[in-house]
Amino acid sequence: MFLDFIILLGVAIAGGIVTVIGSIFLMGKKILEPNKALQQKINNLESEIENLKKK
């Protein structure tokens, strides 16, 4: 009976750790994604400026 409780507690703690790590990973991805899109727009504008300078 006591061993069952320890196993259940261990599984619950492991699940909690996985949930926290997954949440941190997803939040980090959401934070970095707009920066990538903005960087792409900046790169496009820089290339357009270079093309206009060449003309």
N, CA and C atoms as an extended XYZ file, in Angstrom:
165
Properties=species:S:1:pos:R:3:atomname:S:1:resname:S:1:resid:I:1 pbc="F F F"
N         0.830       -1.189        0.000 N   MET     1
C         0.000        0.000        0.000 CA  MET     1
C         0.878        1.258        0.000 C   MET     1
N         1.868        1.291        0.867 N   PHE     2
C         2.746        2.450        0.952 CA  PHE     2
C         3.592        2.583       -0.309 C   PHE     2
N         4.025        1.440       -0.873 N   LEU     3
C         4.823        1.449       -2.104 CA  LEU     3
C         3.993        1.981       -3.265 C   LEU     3
N         2.724        1.639       -3.321 N   ASP     4
C         1.845        2.154       -4.367 CA  ASP     4
C         1.755        3.672       -4.295 C   ASP     4
N         1.657        4.197       -3.091 N   PHE     5
C         1.572        5.648       -2.910 CA  PHE     5
C         2.854        6.327       -3.374 C   PHE     5
N         3.996        5.725       -3.075 N   ILE     6
C         5.281        6.298       -3.483 CA  ILE     6
C         5.406        6.284       -5.011 C   ILE     6
N         4.993        5.190       -5.634 N   ILE     7
C         5.045        5.102       -7.095 CA  ILE     7
C         4.126        6.142       -7.725 C   ILE     7
N         2.923        6.276       -7.208 N   LEU     8
C         1.966        7.261       -7.721 CA  LEU     8
C         2.503        8.679       -7.551 C   LEU     8
N         3.100        8.960       -6.414 N   LEU     9
C         3.684       10.270       -6.164 CA  LEU     9
C         4.846       10.541       -7.121 C   LEU     9
N         5.674        9.544       -7.359 N   GLY    10
C         6.794        9.695       -8.291 CA  GLY    10
C         6.317        9.978       -9.707 C   GLY    10
N         5.286        9.275      -10.141 N   VAL    11
C         4.736        9.495      -11.483 CA  VAL    11
C         4.139       10.899      -11.576 C   VAL    11
N         3.453       11.336      -10.532 N   ALA    12
C         2.861       12.674      -10.525 CA  ALA    12
C         3.937       13.754      -10.577 C   ALA    12
N         5.006       13.579       -9.830 N   ILE    13
C         6.103       14.555       -9.849 CA  ILE    13
C         6.762       14.575      -11.227 C   ILE    13
N         6.986       13.408      -11.818 N   ALA    14
C         7.594       13.341      -13.151 CA  ALA    14
C         6.693       14.033      -14.177 C   ALA    14
N         5.399       13.816      -14.088 N   GLY    15
C         4.460       14.480      -14.999 CA  GLY    15
C         4.475       15.984      -14.821 C   GLY    15
N         4.559       16.441      -13.597 N   GLY    16
C         4.637       17.873      -13.331 CA  GLY    16
C         5.897       18.488      -13.909 C   GLY    16
N         7.001       17.785      -13.783 N   ILE    17
C         8.272       18.285      -14.336 CA  ILE    17
C         8.194       18.372      -15.857 C   ILE    17
N         7.633       17.365      -16.492 N   VAL    18
C         7.489       17.372      -17.948 CA  VAL    18
C         6.580       18.524      -18.386 C   VAL    18
N         5.514       18.763      -17.636 N   THR    19
C         4.594       19.849      -17.965 CA  THR    19
C         5.282       21.208      -17.858 C   THR    19
N         6.050       21.404      -16.811 N   VAL    20
C         6.747       22.682      -16.627 CA  VAL    20
C         7.772       22.898      -17.737 C   VAL    20
N         8.536       21.872      -18.054 N   ILE    21
C         9.548       21.999      -19.110 CA  ILE    21
C         8.879       22.274      -20.458 C   ILE    21
N         7.795       21.588      -20.748 N   GLY    22
C         7.070       21.819      -21.999 CA  GLY    22
C         6.504       23.221      -22.082 C   GLY    22
N         5.973       23.720      -20.984 N   SER    23
C         5.421       25.075      -20.962 CA  SER    23
C         6.509       26.113      -21.199 C   SER    23
N         7.641       25.939      -20.557 N   ILE    24
C         8.759       26.876      -20.747 CA  ILE    24
C         9.222       26.850      -22.200 C   ILE    24
N         9.295       25.661      -22.779 N   PHE    25
C         9.726       25.533      -24.174 CA  PHE    25
C         8.754       26.248      -25.113 C   PHE    25
N         7.450       26.051      -24.907 N   LEU    26
C         6.462       26.682      -25.775 CA  LEU    26
C         6.448       28.197      -25.610 C   LEU    26
N         6.589       28.671      -24.382 N   MET    27
C         6.624       30.117      -24.152 CA  MET    27
C         7.851       30.730      -24.810 C   MET    27
N         8.988       30.075      -24.714 N   GLY    28
C        10.197       30.568      -25.359 CA  GLY    28
C        10.047       30.615      -26.859 C   GLY    28
N         9.399       29.618      -27.415 N   LYS    29
C         9.182       29.587      -28.861 CA  LYS    29
C         8.265       30.733      -29.289 C   LYS    29
N         7.222       31.000      -28.506 N   LYS    30
C         6.308       32.096      -28.834 CA  LYS    30
C         7.005       33.438      -28.741 C   LYS    30
N         7.930       33.571      -27.821 N   ILE    31
C         8.638       34.837      -27.664 CA  ILE    31
C         9.608       35.046      -28.820 C   ILE    31
N        10.277       33.994      -29.268 N   LEU    32
C        11.287       34.130      -30.312 CA  LEU    32
C        10.690       34.203      -31.718 C   LEU    32
N         9.514       33.660      -31.923 N   GLU    33
C         8.931       33.603      -33.265 CA  GLU    33
C         8.707       34.996      -33.868 C   GLU    33
N         8.122       35.964      -33.157 N   PRO    34
C         7.954       37.291      -33.762 CA  PRO    34
C         9.289       37.941      -34.116 C   PRO    34
N        10.325       37.676      -33.334 N   ASN    35
C        11.639       38.245      -33.643 CA  ASN    35
C        12.157       37.719      -34.974 C   ASN    35
N        11.894       36.462      -35.268 N   LYS    36
C        12.338       35.883      -36.539 CA  LYS    36
C        11.604       36.541      -37.700 C   LYS    36
N        10.301       36.757      -37.539 N   ALA    37
C         9.524       37.398      -38.596 CA  ALA    37
C         9.994       38.831      -38.800 C   ALA    37
N        10.245       39.544      -37.726 N   LEU    38
C        10.733       40.920      -37.826 CA  LEU    38
C        12.105       40.960      -38.482 C   LEU    38
N        12.977       40.037      -38.128 N   GLN    39
C        14.308       39.983      -38.735 CA  GLN    39
C        14.202       39.710      -40.225 C   GLN    39
N        13.273       38.860      -40.633 N   GLN    40
C        13.071       38.571      -42.056 CA  GLN    40
C        12.620       39.826      -42.792 C   GLN    40
N        11.712       40.606      -42.185 N   LYS    41
C        11.256       41.845      -42.810 CA  LYS    41
C        12.406       42.835      -42.937 C   LYS    41
N        13.242       42.925      -41.910 N   ILE    42
C        14.397       43.821      -41.963 CA  ILE    42
C        15.342       43.399      -43.080 C   ILE    42
N        15.584       42.115      -43.205 N   ASN    43
C        16.465       41.624      -44.271 CA  ASN    43
C        15.897       41.939      -45.647 C   ASN    43
N        14.576       41.797      -45.809 N   ASN    44
C        13.945       42.112      -47.090 CA  ASN    44
C        14.087       43.593      -47.410 C   ASN    44
N        13.866       44.449      -46.416 N   LEU    45
C        13.997       45.890      -46.637 CA  LEU    45
C        15.439       46.268      -46.974 C   LEU    45
N        16.395       45.657      -46.311 N   GLU    46
C        17.801       45.945      -46.606 CA  GLU    46
C        18.159       45.539      -48.028 C   GLU    46
N        17.648       44.399      -48.467 N   SER    47
C        17.939       43.973      -49.838 CA  SER    47
C        17.260       44.897      -50.845 C   SER    47
N        16.055       45.384      -50.544 N   GLU    48
C        15.389       46.334      -51.436 CA  GLU    48
C        16.169       47.644      -51.505 C   GLU    48
N        16.699       48.095      -50.379 N   ILE    49
C        17.502       49.318      -50.357 CA  ILE    49
C        18.755       49.138      -51.207 C   ILE    49
N        19.408       48.006      -51.087 N   GLU    50
C        20.600       47.738      -51.905 CA  GLU    50
C        20.251       47.734      -53.393 C   GLU    50
N        19.104       47.142      -53.739 N   ASN    51
C        18.684       47.116      -55.147 CA  ASN    51
C        18.406       48.516      -55.653 C   ASN    51
N        17.791       49.351      -54.833 N   LEU    52
C        17.503       50.728      -55.246 CA  LEU    52
C        18.783       51.552      -55.377 C   LEU    52
N        19.766       51.286      -54.539 N   LYS    53
C        21.034       52.004      -54.623 CA  LYS    53
C        21.772       51.650      -55.907 C   LYS    53
N        21.630       50.417      -56.373 N   LYS    54
C        22.323       49.974      -57.575 CA  LYS    54
C        21.733       50.602      -58.828 C   LYS    54
N        20.445       50.990      -58.777 N   LYS    55
C        19.781       51.540      -59.969 CA  LYS    55
C        20.175       52.934      -60.224 C   LYS    55
